């Protein structure tokens, strides 16, 4: 996973409230078991006509969306089912951060585990960001994970909350498994110092015993 430290990018504004995961990635795309190509299915029912041609008026199909790595969404983004394919599709399109006033808990957790930063802003700052996105489509927003700040195109900054462990993983480009594997030496030292806490299973004629 690519480390996330500082991101500077234009934004894509999608100020729709209560966007659920079936809108982010429709259920028919969930048959796959890897992430390849899921970016093409992001918001598929909004993005494409029935014959598969792109809808020119949808925000992701506009020229200014190309290369943008920050999505500014409406309130309660990622509600609905717990499908991990939703952040897979966002990452596949190229997004590294999604900005909202509130995220559904499971979506937020899945996003963090897949290298996407969910940024929660106060409603007034979020509204100002949306206005600037409309007025200055070429303006860039900067997200600094070290300082937990988002700087708008006009230079004004706001802080956002993030779980310390999730922040550590993003800064170092590791998921939860990667974090544990990096601590193997410390785990081995702990087990050696606390042998009574290491459990083994013995199978005998009278059954299995854990000790």
N, C-alpha and C positions, 0 to 999 in steps of 0.2 A: 504494500500500500504506500502510495506517495505521501511523504510527510506534509502536513499542513502547518505552515507558520504564518505567512502573510500572503494574502490574495488581493490583487488589484484587477478589477474587471468592469466592463460595462454590465448592465443588469437587463434581465428580461422580466417585465412586470406582468403578472397574472393575478390581478386583485380579485379573485373569486373566493368566496368563503365556503367552508365545509367541503373542500375538495377531498374526496375519499380515494382510497388506494385503487379501486376499480376504475376510476377516471384516470389516475396516474398511469396504470398499466392494466388494461382489461383482462378479464379472467382467461380468455382464449389464448393468451400468450404465456400462461403459467405452466405449460407442459414441458418447457425446457428446463434443464438442470444446470446450465451454465449461463454466464452473463453475455455471451457474444451476441451482438446484434440487437439487444434489448433497447438500446437508445433509439432505434428506428420506430419502436412501438410506444414510445413515451407519449402520453395523451392521444393515443391513436384515434379514438372515436371523435375527438375534437379536431385533430390535426389533418385527417384525411377524409375525402368524400367516399361514398359507397364503392366507387370504382377504383379506389386506391390512390387517386390523384391528390396532391396536397391542396388544402384550402388556403388560398393566398391571404385571406384576412386573419388567419390564426397566428398568434404572436410568434410561435416557434418557426413559422415558415417565412417570416419577414426577414429581409436582408440584415437588419440590425441585430437579429438574434444570433447570427453566426459568430462563433468564438466567445460569446458571453458565458461566463462561468458562475454567475450568481442569479438565482431565481428569486424574485420578490413575490411571494404568494399572499393570499388573503388569510383571514383568521381560521383557526382549526384545520390546518393543512395536514393531510395524511390520516384522516379518520377512516373508520371502516375496518376492513379485514387486516390481518397482521402480515400480509405477504411481503417477504423480503425483496421480491422482484421490483417493488416500487423504488427503493433507493438504487437498485441495480440499473433500472431504466434511466433514472436521473443522472447517475454517474456515466452511463453509456452515452448519453447525449453530450456530456462534457461539464455538467454542473458539479462544483465542489462545495457550494453553500446554498442554502435555502433560507430566506428571511421571512418571518411571519410574526404575528403577535401571540400565536399559540400553536403548538404542535400536539397531535395525538401522541400519547406516551409510547406506544409500541413503535410507531413510525420513527419517532425521535431516536429511540434506542437502536433500531435497525439502521438508520442513517449514520449514526456515529460509528457503528461497527463496520460500516462499508466506506468510510473515508469522507462522508458528507457532513458538513457542519451545519446544524440547525441553529439559526440565530434568532433569538426572541428579542424584539424591540418593544418599547412602550408605544401605545397606539398613536400618539402625536408624532413621534419620530418616524414610525412606519408610514404614516400619512404623508409626511414631508418627503420621505424617500420616494414614494409613488409619484408625488407631484414633480419632483426633480427628474424622475425617469421619463415623464411625459414631456417636460419642458426642455430637458437636455439629454436627448437619446444617446449622444456620444459621451456623456459624462461618465466618469469612472468612480466606483466605490471601492474603498480599501477596507479589508478585514484583517486585523492583527490578532492572532490567537494568543500570542504571548501576553499582550495587554488586555485581551478580551474587549477590544474596541472595534466599532464600525465607523468609518469616516465617510460622510456623504460627499457628493460631488462638489458641494459648496464649501467644504472644509470643516463643517461641524461634525463632532464626534459624539458617540453614545456608547456606553458599555452594555455588555450582554452577559447573562449567566451561563455557566457550563460546569458540569460535574468534573472535579479535579482529575479523576482517573481517566475519563473520556478525553479530557484535554491532553493528558500525558500521552495517551495512545495516538492521538492525531498528530501531536507535535513530533513524535518519533516514528510515525508511519507504521504502527503495528496494530493488529487487532488483539482481542483478548487471548487467543491462543498464542500469538507471537509474543505477547508480554510474558506469559507463563514459561514458554520455552527459553526466553532470555534469562529467566530466573532459575534455571536448572541447578546451577552450582549452589545457590542459596538454599534451594529446596533439599538438595543432597546433604548439605551441612546440617540443616535442621533435623532431618531424619536420622543422621548419624548421632546427633546430640540427644535425640529423644526416641531411642529404640522402642520404648514401651508404647509409643503411639503408632508404630508401624504394624499393621495387622497382616497376618498370614492365615491361610486356610489349609487345614490338614483333613484329609479324607481318610476315614477308617471304616472298619466293618460296621460300626454303629452310626455312621453318618458323618457329616462335615462339621468341623468345629472351627470357630474363629477365635484366635487368641493374639 
